[in-house]
Amino acid sequence: MTTKRKTPLSTERLARNAKAGREARGWGLHELARRSELAQKTVYDFECMRVTPLIRTVAKLAEALGIDLETIMMGTEEDVRAATWRAEIAATLPALSTDTFAAIAAELRPGGLATNDPSALLQAFDAGSTGERVRAIATLRRAVVATKDPT
């Protein structure tokens, strides 16, 4: 994963990054608030830059999104989206069927991967373009939805 030059911490960056992570997960304010155990108004006020959050609030948001503090505090919005998607894939890997694994791998690398090793899939994700990552996440989410609702 490439990281652009980091600049000093700002409330604006924190707010943009929290929103980028939330949207990358496909969550609304309510869902991020629920998962981070924060009030929805707190998350809303933070994203609208009405408040400067305490570090423990930022830590709860980062944990809910599955990313580290440095990424949410100092990364770019693209860094946050990539880290959020990577965390989503990593959390789902143990339950992936062979077919879903192969479909995600094919989105990241034409012809797929030579192995079904989870670390190889994550390495391919890290090396992938934004478009490849978006397609991989879409494939993963379709498979998860199909598993939950096999109708």
C-alpha positions, 0 to 999 in steps of 0.5 A: 500500500503506498502512502502519500507524504504525511502532513501535520494532524488536523481536525479536517483530515480526521473528519474526512478520514473517518467519513471515508472509512465509514463510506468504504465500509458502506455504513451510515452514521448509525452503524459506525456509532453503534460499532464504535460505541459512540453516540450518533451525534458524536460521530456526526459532529465529528464528521462535520468538524463541529468538535475536535475529538478526544484521542480515545474517540478517534481510537474507537472509530479506528478500531470499529473501522478495523484500521490503526490510529496512524492511518486515520490520523495521518493518512490520506482518504485513499489510505483509509479506504484501502486500509478499511477494505483490507481489514474487511477482506482479512476479517472475512478470509477464514470463512471464504469459500474456494470459489469466492477466494478465486473470484476475489483473486481474479479481480486483483490479478488477472488469472488469479493466484497460484495459491489459496494462501490468505497472505498472498491474497492480501499481498495482491490486494496491497499491490492492486490499483484502486479499481482492482480493490473496489472490484475485489470488495464488491465481489466479497460483499456480493458473496457475503450477501449471497451466503446470508440470503441464498434465495 
